[in-house]
Amino acid sequence: MQKTARWQTPFYWLVLVAGLAVLLPSLLPGNLAGALHSRRLQPGLDLVGGSRLTLEVSRADVAADQLQAAVAKTGRTLRAAGIPYAGLYGADGAVSVTVTAADQTTAAQETLAAGGIGTVSQSAPGQFRVALPASAIDAAVHEAAVLSLDAVRRRIETLAIPDLSVERRSGDRLAISMPGLADPQRVKDLLAQRGQLSAHLVDTRMPANKAIEQGAPEGTEVLYSTGEPPVGYLLARDALFTVADIASAVPAIGGGPGIDFRLNPEAAARLETFTRDNPGRSIAIVLDDQVISTADVRGVNADGTGTLTGDFDAEGAANLARVVASGALPASLTIIEERSIEPVLGKASVGSVVLAVVAAVLAVVAVMVVFYGALGLIASLSLIFNLVLIFAVLTLAGAPLSLSMIAGIVLSVGVAVDAAVLIFERIREELKGGRSLAQALDGGFGRARATVLDAGATMLIAVAVLFFLSAPPVQAFAQAVGVGLLATLFTTFGPTQAMVRAWLRRKGADHLPKGVRSGLFDRLNLRFMAVRNLVFLLVAVCSLAVAGLLVSGKLGLGIDFTGGAALEVQAKAGTADLDGIAATLSDTGLDVLSVERHGPASRALVRLAAQGEGENAEQTAVLVARGELEDDYDLRRVDVVGPAISGELIRAATLGLGVGLLALVAYIWVRFEWHFAIGAIISLAHDVFFMLGFLALAGIEFNIGAVAAILMVAGYSLNDTMVVYDRIRENLRLFRRMPLPILIDDAINRTLSRTMLTSITTLLALAALAAFGGEAVRTFALTLLVGVAIGTLSSIYIAGPILILFRLRPETYRPGKGGKGATEASVSHG
């Protein structure tokens, strides 16, 4: 075994060097890093400021386009077959048409069925209905999302936003990240227009009002102007040219706001012919089914150029020029989520986060060195190795370093030493049992391996559920914790083991160094089970108090689950007038949920209720609030969650908690007997229930971050419980006739040093994050901090006593597969 460790040692250092090489470009200035052609660890929006928008392709628009195309195809199909028809129109996802020749109804049905338009049915003689298949709409939506990706990127790139990122998300969604851009209103204005610009002949054969009353003649339609009041125009359906025919478009120079455009040669030739043949006729310019301007033909347009004018200012003209130049979107896009943070606020978080990470690492190192001396220093070196691996893997994955990811890394720092503590305590026990140091090292690393893997598996289950069933910030947190856990397993049974063996071999030691002080917990020998009835009584009383808080509605749901908007504002001078803000916004008709002080007296957090009028209503509410407050307040942060996102987050949170807790309990059930699984269920229910009570008591809103904290605490608590249960199971094999309360007390006392030291390091790391991590991550860190404390107590005072309550009987316990046979033994209790 020692030979294996020797040949493996160079491999560990090669991994460390490789990790440092991956991180090197991130530590160098940008120009030097660019010369290396390597990937850099990029900060997320919450560290540099900026905006992230989530957009959804309008299924209604796609369905309408598909229906219009189906109507046109139906007409072409019947005309090609020489079948006369009337009453051709589309509605409710189907095309309706009446065949006027009674002797051709059978031929019409066969022709329409062969046309591949949709499912053909006959409601009455000669009256046909062609229903579009849902699969066709789904395919069209998918295609629109694919095409929208390039169209959106082209359109926003005209604003020259550095580090712009446009990505496709699952289904029909796009995600736009814009670092450094705190106010995305101009981007939203650009994306609000589909950009379907076209020119149409104004049809003068019938007044528009008459066409509205009696119906437009075939080949025409009535569209309205953008002004107030809107004016109707009867226009030819066929376009003289469309946005696809425009080769270039730029804001007009001089002569008022407008757009100078130039057509491609083919469209220019069509326009030349039309203007030559139709002097004095009028042309209407249509943008997204609204007439924005009209012009009379006063001469021949031979060069394919022109100027668009309309009811817009210089900025509107510039935006329209960008829209026209970039081309039309294949479908309308709806902003269903917005997360914006002021760059100054983001940059302020960087220093806080660095301080928090440094403080967390120093606190953990100090605890380990105090209790384990040189061995603690080795574990601390492995912790640094661990951090290098975490950051290197995240760099290779291209994951932006966000606040939630930093929180995950800090939590990983807190639990990274857990495996080392377990092993060091096992080594101490082996030595106390009379084994040599070499045997104790083999036994310590070998016997702790199963416990470490069990504990790590429970955390990884929680991490996996969070990653696959949560929002991006929570996924980033889960990603960091997951990478941290895997790095911990590697460093514990790799570099840590190699360094411990090498150090003790060079020292020629035959016992542990005197610097190991964790034995002070051995003398406590506490009788935990003696107070179990009192603990149950206290838990019952506290549970009633928590139930009262929850029933009375003290647990407030955040906008993640309710929808709506949250705006953090800062007064430009003086303090924030909470009542004034609420009154101003309420007077505009907005439903203001709350206006609260947020940090210093100059800041306030405004929560707006969901508007209940579709996805765009939330953006309108934020736009109104911004306009009302911008004279006196700066917007530091804006979060908008539409109904689609909030509904999905509710489902994801419910499913995530349910699946996560069931998966954790199932793992216990498989690894242990049913008594242990029941104990784990009750212990987890205790942790979740009391964490909800803490959130209600502290006035912390229940959002997707709280769900992540609860599930992660459940994994951490079960991690603790697994260690205790593993020792109880071992005692059951060894001490078959020992009274169960004494046996459980012995198991808890034997693992108490590990429980205390792991909890201390984790709590110190989270306390550092809460104290120094800044306001953006403080609430999340505080929730984790309290949750870890609750989970530690439950693993001792709930998980153990439950086994007695459900009458786990030592004399009938059968060792699991690979377990040692039971032996008679005794243990001394002070």
Secondary structure, 3 states (H helix, E strand, C coil): CHHHHHHHHHHHHHHHHHHHHHHHHHHCCHHHHHHHCCCCCCECHHHHCEEEEEEEECHHHHHHHHHHHHHHHHHHHHHHCCCCEEEEEEECCEEEEEECCHHHHHHHHHHHHHCCCCEEEEEECCEEEEECCHHHHHHHHHHHHHHHHHHHHHHHHCCCCCCCEEEEECCCEEEEEEECCCCCHHHHHHHHCCCCEEEEEECCCCCHHHHHHHCCCCCEEEEEECCCCCCEEEEECCCCEEHHHEEEEEECCCCCCCEEEEECHHHHHHHHHHHHHCCCCEEEEEECCEEEEEEECCCCCCCCEEEECCCCCHHHHHHHHHHHHHCCCCCCEEEEEEEEECHHHHHHHHHHHHHHHHHHHHHHHHHHHHHHHHHHHHHHHHHHHHHHHHHHHHHHCCCCECHHHHHHHHHHHHHHHHHHHHHHHHHHHHHHCCCCHHHHHHHHHHHHHHHHHHHHHHHHHHHHHHHHHCCHHHHHHHHHHHHHHHHHHHHHHHHHHHHHHHHHHHHCCCCCCCCCCHHHHCCCCCCHHHHHHHHHHHHHHHHHHHHHHHHCCCCCECHHHHCEEEEEEEECCCCCCHHHHHHHHHHCCCCEEEEEECCCCCEEEEEECCCCCCHHHHHHHHHHHHHHHCCCEEEEEEEEECHHHHHHHHHHHHHHHHHHHHHHHHHHHHHCCHHHHHHHHHHHHHHHHHHHHHHHHHCCCECHHHHHHHHHHHHHHHHHHHHHHHHHHHHHHHCCCCCHHHHHHHHHHHCHHHHHHHHHHHHHHHHHHHHHCCHHHHHHHHHHHHHHHHHHHHHHHCHHHHHHHCCCCHHHCCCCCCCCCCCCCCCCCC
